Amino acid sequence: MHLQVDNVSKTFGAGRSSKLVLDGINFTVKAGEFVALVGSSGSGKSTIMRLVAGLDRPTAGEILVNGVPVRAPGSDRGMVFQKYSLYPWLSAAKNVAFGMKLQGRSERDIRERTAYFLEVVGLADAGRRMPRELSGGMQQRVAIARALAAEPQMLLLDEPFGALDIQIRESMQEFLHQLWQRTGLTALLITHDLEEALLLANQVYILAPRPGRIVRSVTVDLEPSPMAHLRVSRPFLELREELAQYLRSFDSAMVA
């Protein structure tokens, strides 16, 4: 899958009350890439995700998936939200199966794929449990399994770990990174957490706020190592601090 965001702008409202939220956004996501957009509040991260998902339309510019303009949501893009958005009356397995049933798959195919993706996310023994019986991290794993089971060409991750406490968030970041390495999935992540973006993505775009615009592109090319080691390595810490200072310069300019 190839995603191209081509000179996209978005304005809300009209006339004097209009507000430019995104201004000339350009980036691509190629098959097998993990791309992150990182920025503070007001940088338009969620608006970009809604446009890519087909939940809204750009005011100017175009978003293309494999050369075809995005006009609506599609099964080629699987969404994982900050809120787990599981159906509370369905078991973990039935939540994973839900999208496949809408696709009209056979019962045998649904059973096999449900079992497979629950195993992929490390919840092979939790299929019969209800969402209320699962921790926040486990619920988010179910949400990821549900998205993957529908065979999207790209996973769209809308601050997926923002509602989790720090220990669970770190374990979920490790899980997602391993999943990407193992499956070769294509992913687009939006986050306000610079460290998370640098840990997970191989390409990071820095957004400045009001209006949202890409001000820097960073290829993350650090020595492969376990995530716990990478977090405290000198090259990672130096890159994180350099980019943190860069982001703070825009925040200071907004206050001034």
Summary of the structure (lengths in Angstrom):
residues: 256
radius of gyration: 18.7
end to end distance: 42.3
largest distance: 61.4
contacts: 808
relative contact order: 0.18
helix: 41%
strand: 24%
